[in-house]
Amino acid sequence: MNYNNSNSGSILKDIILLVVRVFVGFAMLSHGFPKLQMLLAGGKIEFFDFMGMGPVVSLVLTVFAEFVCSILLILGLFTRVSLGFLVFTMAIAAFFVHGADPFEKREMSLIYLSVYLLLMVCGAGKFSVDYMIEKRKRASDW
């Protein structure tokens, strides 16, 4: 069956994109929420210091990506921009934070990175806020 030419295949693709976005978004929230709590706790922050920006700035940027951008990904709002931050964060995690570690330590960030790259290419699909905004824009161009 050729899914590219059928309406049911297009719906299936959009459902799968929704499921993947929601699942991976909530999965990443489970990593971002503890970091948000660490940031809000007010104690001494010990975190990876990326490019000498300091552990606090690095943590804030990571929380933005892993928590805020994951929520945006779930909604399908500013999807590709959010994915840009998530791709960057997972690349840093895989190649810098865990760069000297064995593959098992880098595997999770590489899997997230792969899924984010795939979503970046495919887009959010029809079941997203981005699609609703674009549809409304097209309708108002008349």
Secondary structure, DSSP 4 states (H G I P E B T S, - for coil): --TTSSHHHHHHHHHHHHHHHHHHHHHHHHHHHHHHHHHHH-S------GGGS-HHHHHHHHHIIIIIIHHHHHHTSSHHHHHHHHHHHHHHIIIIISTTS-HHHHHHHHHHHHHHHHHHHH-S-SSSHHHHHHHHHHHHT-
